[in-house]
């Protein structure tokens, strides 16, 4: 399992188990997209000026809530970058989505 954050061209930040979608023979493979498995949209609420001592509030919600598919194909050109999430976000995703989903 490779839990990552994908920054999409739309500006959305998606956390998911991400796998490469490859084409070609073993010696001549190329990545043409990704499979997002159980993708969730990351919602971030920043503290207001009155709540300066508060930390960020993070909410995970299903990225495509009306789909019954857990494995979503995503085109290569839809993604700007893929990054490692901070440990607390990974733990939250594993607990709330992977184990309870």
PyMOL CGO cylinders between C-alpha atoms (Angstrom):
from pymol import cmd
from pymol.cgo import CYLINDER

trace = [
    CYLINDER, 0.00, 0.00, 0.00, 1.27, 3.45, -0.90, 0.3, 1, 1, 1, 1, 1, 1,
    CYLINDER, 1.27, 3.45, -0.90, -0.72, 6.19, 0.78, 0.3, 1, 1, 1, 1, 1, 1,
    CYLINDER, -0.72, 6.19, 0.78, -0.03, 9.52, -0.88, 0.3, 1, 1, 1, 1, 1, 1,
    CYLINDER, -0.03, 9.52, -0.88, -1.50, 12.97, -1.39, 0.3, 1, 1, 1, 1, 1, 1,
    CYLINDER, -1.50, 12.97, -1.39, -2.20, 13.98, -4.98, 0.3, 1, 1, 1, 1, 1, 1,
    CYLINDER, -2.20, 13.98, -4.98, -2.52, 17.65, -5.83, 0.3, 1, 1, 1, 1, 1, 1,
    CYLINDER, -2.52, 17.65, -5.83, -4.92, 17.81, -8.75, 0.3, 1, 1, 1, 1, 1, 1,
    CYLINDER, -4.92, 17.81, -8.75, -5.03, 20.45, -11.47, 0.3, 1, 1, 1, 1, 1, 1,
    CYLINDER, -5.03, 20.45, -11.47, -8.45, 21.38, -10.09, 0.3, 1, 1, 1, 1, 1, 1,
    CYLINDER, -8.45, 21.38, -10.09, -6.74, 22.38, -6.83, 0.3, 1, 1, 1, 1, 1, 1,
    CYLINDER, -6.74, 22.38, -6.83, -8.17, 19.45, -4.89, 0.3, 1, 1, 1, 1, 1, 1,
    CYLINDER, -8.17, 19.45, -4.89, -5.91, 17.57, -2.49, 0.3, 1, 1, 1, 1, 1, 1,
    CYLINDER, -5.91, 17.57, -2.49, -6.72, 13.86, -2.52, 0.3, 1, 1, 1, 1, 1, 1,
    CYLINDER, -6.72, 13.86, -2.52, -5.38, 11.27, -0.10, 0.3, 1, 1, 1, 1, 1, 1,
    CYLINDER, -5.38, 11.27, -0.10, -5.46, 7.72, -1.38, 0.3, 1, 1, 1, 1, 1, 1,
    CYLINDER, -5.46, 7.72, -1.38, -3.66, 4.46, -1.84, 0.3, 1, 1, 1, 1, 1, 1,
    CYLINDER, -3.66, 4.46, -1.84, -2.15, 5.37, -5.22, 0.3, 1, 1, 1, 1, 1, 1,
    CYLINDER, -2.15, 5.37, -5.22, -0.90, 2.84, -7.77, 0.3, 1, 1, 1, 1, 1, 1,
    CYLINDER, -0.90, 2.84, -7.77, 0.63, 3.58, -11.16, 0.3, 1, 1, 1, 1, 1, 1,
    CYLINDER, 0.63, 3.58, -11.16, -1.29, 2.61, -14.28, 0.3, 1, 1, 1, 1, 1, 1,
    CYLINDER, -1.29, 2.61, -14.28, 1.33, 1.33, -16.74, 0.3, 1, 1, 1, 1, 1, 1,
    CYLINDER, 1.33, 1.33, -16.74, 1.27, 0.23, -20.37, 0.3, 1, 1, 1, 1, 1, 1,
    CYLINDER, 1.27, 0.23, -20.37, 3.81, -1.70, -22.37, 0.3, 1, 1, 1, 1, 1, 1,
    CYLINDER, 3.81, -1.70, -22.37, 6.02, -4.73, -22.03, 0.3, 1, 1, 1, 1, 1, 1,
    CYLINDER, 6.02, -4.73, -22.03, 8.26, -5.32, -19.04, 0.3, 1, 1, 1, 1, 1, 1,
    CYLINDER, 8.26, -5.32, -19.04, 11.30, -3.67, -20.63, 0.3, 1, 1, 1, 1, 1, 1,
    CYLINDER, 11.30, -3.67, -20.63, 9.31, -0.82, -22.19, 0.3, 1, 1, 1, 1, 1, 1,
    CYLINDER, 9.31, -0.82, -22.19, 6.73, 0.31, -19.63, 0.3, 1, 1, 1, 1, 1, 1,
    CYLINDER, 6.73, 0.31, -19.63, 5.43, 3.84, -19.23, 0.3, 1, 1, 1, 1, 1, 1,
    CYLINDER, 5.43, 3.84, -19.23, 3.08, 5.40, -16.70, 0.3, 1, 1, 1, 1, 1, 1,
    CYLINDER, 3.08, 5.40, -16.70, -0.16, 6.59, -18.32, 0.3, 1, 1, 1, 1, 1, 1,
    CYLINDER, -0.16, 6.59, -18.32, -2.16, 7.36, -15.19, 0.3, 1, 1, 1, 1, 1, 1,
    CYLINDER, -2.16, 7.36, -15.19, -2.92, 6.27, -11.68, 0.3, 1, 1, 1, 1, 1, 1,
    CYLINDER, -2.92, 6.27, -11.68, -5.40, 4.19, -9.76, 0.3, 1, 1, 1, 1, 1, 1,
    CYLINDER, -5.40, 4.19, -9.76, -6.71, 5.96, -6.66, 0.3, 1, 1, 1, 1, 1, 1,
    CYLINDER, -6.71, 5.96, -6.66, -8.00, 3.36, -4.21, 0.3, 1, 1, 1, 1, 1, 1,
    CYLINDER, -8.00, 3.36, -4.21, -10.51, 4.67, -1.66, 0.3, 1, 1, 1, 1, 1, 1,
    CYLINDER, -10.51, 4.67, -1.66, -9.71, 8.33, -2.47, 0.3, 1, 1, 1, 1, 1, 1,
    CYLINDER, -9.71, 8.33, -2.47, -10.74, 11.06, -0.06, 0.3, 1, 1, 1, 1, 1, 1,
    CYLINDER, -10.74, 11.06, -0.06, -10.85, 14.81, -0.50, 0.3, 1, 1, 1, 1, 1, 1,
    CYLINDER, -10.85, 14.81, -0.50, -8.86, 16.61, 2.18, 0.3, 1, 1, 1, 1, 1, 1,
    CYLINDER, -8.86, 16.61, 2.18, -10.75, 19.53, 3.67, 0.3, 1, 1, 1, 1, 1, 1,
    CYLINDER, -10.75, 19.53, 3.67, -8.71, 22.00, 5.70, 0.3, 1, 1, 1, 1, 1, 1,
    CYLINDER, -8.71, 22.00, 5.70, -10.15, 24.61, 8.04, 0.3, 1, 1, 1, 1, 1, 1,
    CYLINDER, -10.15, 24.61, 8.04, -7.61, 27.19, 9.08, 0.3, 1, 1, 1, 1, 1, 1,
    CYLINDER, -7.61, 27.19, 9.08, -8.00, 28.82, 12.49, 0.3, 1, 1, 1, 1, 1, 1,
    CYLINDER, -8.00, 28.82, 12.49, -9.41, 32.36, 12.49, 0.3, 1, 1, 1, 1, 1, 1,
    CYLINDER, -9.41, 32.36, 12.49, -7.47, 35.21, 14.03, 0.3, 1, 1, 1, 1, 1, 1,
    CYLINDER, -7.47, 35.21, 14.03, -9.48, 34.73, 17.25, 0.3, 1, 1, 1, 1, 1, 1,
    CYLINDER, -9.48, 34.73, 17.25, -8.39, 31.07, 17.34, 0.3, 1, 1, 1, 1, 1, 1,
    CYLINDER, -8.39, 31.07, 17.34, -4.66, 31.66, 16.94, 0.3, 1, 1, 1, 1, 1, 1,
    CYLINDER, -4.66, 31.66, 16.94, -3.76, 28.86, 19.38, 0.3, 1, 1, 1, 1, 1, 1,
    CYLINDER, -3.76, 28.86, 19.38, -5.83, 26.32, 17.43, 0.3, 1, 1, 1, 1, 1, 1,
    CYLINDER, -5.83, 26.32, 17.43, -4.32, 23.94, 14.94, 0.3, 1, 1, 1, 1, 1, 1,
    CYLINDER, -4.32, 23.94, 14.94, -5.67, 23.10, 11.51, 0.3, 1, 1, 1, 1, 1, 1,
    CYLINDER, -5.67, 23.10, 11.51, -8.91, 21.13, 11.37, 0.3, 1, 1, 1, 1, 1, 1,
    CYLINDER, -8.91, 21.13, 11.37, -8.79, 18.34, 8.79, 0.3, 1, 1, 1, 1, 1, 1,
    CYLINDER, -8.79, 18.34, 8.79, -11.82, 16.55, 7.39, 0.3, 1, 1, 1, 1, 1, 1,
    CYLINDER, -11.82, 16.55, 7.39, -11.76, 13.62, 4.97, 0.3, 1, 1, 1, 1, 1, 1,
    CYLINDER, -11.76, 13.62, 4.97, -14.70, 13.06, 2.67, 0.3, 1, 1, 1, 1, 1, 1,
    CYLINDER, -14.70, 13.06, 2.67, -15.26, 10.66, -0.19, 0.3, 1, 1, 1, 1, 1, 1,
    CYLINDER, -15.26, 10.66, -0.19, -13.83, 12.15, -3.38, 0.3, 1, 1, 1, 1, 1, 1,
    CYLINDER, -13.83, 12.15, -3.38, -16.62, 10.84, -5.63, 0.3, 1, 1, 1, 1, 1, 1,
    CYLINDER, -16.62, 10.84, -5.63, -19.32, 9.98, -3.09, 0.3, 1, 1, 1, 1, 1, 1,
    CYLINDER, -19.32, 9.98, -3.09, -21.92, 8.60, -5.49, 0.3, 1, 1, 1, 1, 1, 1,
    CYLINDER, -21.92, 8.60, -5.49, -19.61, 6.05, -7.10, 0.3, 1, 1, 1, 1, 1, 1,
    CYLINDER, -19.61, 6.05, -7.10, -19.71, 2.45, -5.93, 0.3, 1, 1, 1, 1, 1, 1,
    CYLINDER, -19.71, 2.45, -5.93, -16.15, 1.95, -7.20, 0.3, 1, 1, 1, 1, 1, 1,
    CYLINDER, -16.15, 1.95, -7.20, -13.27, 1.95, -4.71, 0.3, 1, 1, 1, 1, 1, 1,
    CYLINDER, -13.27, 1.95, -4.71, -10.61, 1.97, -7.46, 0.3, 1, 1, 1, 1, 1, 1,
    CYLINDER, -10.61, 1.97, -7.46, -10.77, 5.13, -9.58, 0.3, 1, 1, 1, 1, 1, 1,
    CYLINDER, -10.77, 5.13, -9.58, -8.64, 5.51, -12.73, 0.3, 1, 1, 1, 1, 1, 1,
    CYLINDER, -8.64, 5.51, -12.73, -7.10, 9.00, -13.03, 0.3, 1, 1, 1, 1, 1, 1,
    CYLINDER, -7.10, 9.00, -13.03, -5.35, 10.38, -16.09, 0.3, 1, 1, 1, 1, 1, 1,
    CYLINDER, -5.35, 10.38, -16.09, -1.70, 11.40, -15.80, 0.3, 1, 1, 1, 1, 1, 1,
    CYLINDER, -1.70, 11.40, -15.80, -2.38, 14.97, -16.92, 0.3, 1, 1, 1, 1, 1, 1,
    CYLINDER, -2.38, 14.97, -16.92, -4.97, 15.54, -14.14, 0.3, 1, 1, 1, 1, 1, 1,
    CYLINDER, -4.97, 15.54, -14.14, -2.29, 15.34, -11.44, 0.3, 1, 1, 1, 1, 1, 1,
    CYLINDER, -2.29, 15.34, -11.44, 0.21, 18.11, -10.68, 0.3, 1, 1, 1, 1, 1, 1,
    CYLINDER, 0.21, 18.11, -10.68, 2.25, 16.25, -8.08, 0.3, 1, 1, 1, 1, 1, 1,
    CYLINDER, 2.25, 16.25, -8.08, 2.14, 13.35, -5.64, 0.3, 1, 1, 1, 1, 1, 1,
    CYLINDER, 2.14, 13.35, -5.64, 3.55, 13.72, -2.12, 0.3, 1, 1, 1, 1, 1, 1,
    CYLINDER, 3.55, 13.72, -2.12, 3.91, 11.83, 1.15, 0.3, 1, 1, 1, 1, 1, 1,
    CYLINDER, 3.91, 11.83, 1.15, 1.35, 12.91, 3.78, 0.3, 1, 1, 1, 1, 1, 1,
    CYLINDER, 1.35, 12.91, 3.78, 2.36, 13.83, 7.30, 0.3, 1, 1, 1, 1, 1, 1,
    CYLINDER, 2.36, 13.83, 7.30, 2.19, 10.90, 9.74, 0.3, 1, 1, 1, 1, 1, 1,
    CYLINDER, 2.19, 10.90, 9.74, -0.95, 12.12, 11.55, 0.3, 1, 1, 1, 1, 1, 1,
    CYLINDER, -0.95, 12.12, 11.55, -2.86, 12.39, 8.26, 0.3, 1, 1, 1, 1, 1, 1,
    CYLINDER, -2.86, 12.39, 8.26, -1.77, 8.89, 7.23, 0.3, 1, 1, 1, 1, 1, 1,
    CYLINDER, -1.77, 8.89, 7.23, -2.94, 7.55, 10.60, 0.3, 1, 1, 1, 1, 1, 1,
    CYLINDER, -2.94, 7.55, 10.60, -6.27, 9.36, 10.24, 0.3, 1, 1, 1, 1, 1, 1,
    CYLINDER, -6.27, 9.36, 10.24, -6.80, 7.98, 6.73, 0.3, 1, 1, 1, 1, 1, 1,
    CYLINDER, -6.80, 7.98, 6.73, -5.88, 4.42, 7.76, 0.3, 1, 1, 1, 1, 1, 1,
    CYLINDER, -5.88, 4.42, 7.76, -8.15, 4.53, 10.83, 0.3, 1, 1, 1, 1, 1, 1,
    CYLINDER, -8.15, 4.53, 10.83, -11.18, 6.30, 9.32, 0.3, 1, 1, 1, 1, 1, 1,
    CYLINDER, -11.18, 6.30, 9.32, -11.12, 5.03, 5.72, 0.3, 1, 1, 1, 1, 1, 1,
    CYLINDER, -11.12, 5.03, 5.72, -9.11, 1.83, 5.38, 0.3, 1, 1, 1, 1, 1, 1,
    CYLINDER, -9.11, 1.83, 5.38, -10.17, 0.08, 8.61, 0.3, 1, 1, 1, 1, 1, 1,
    CYLINDER, -10.17, 0.08, 8.61, -13.69, 1.48, 8.93, 0.3, 1, 1, 1, 1, 1, 1,
    CYLINDER, -13.69, 1.48, 8.93, -14.46, 1.95, 5.24, 0.3, 1, 1, 1, 1, 1, 1,
]
cmd.load_cgo(trace, "trace")
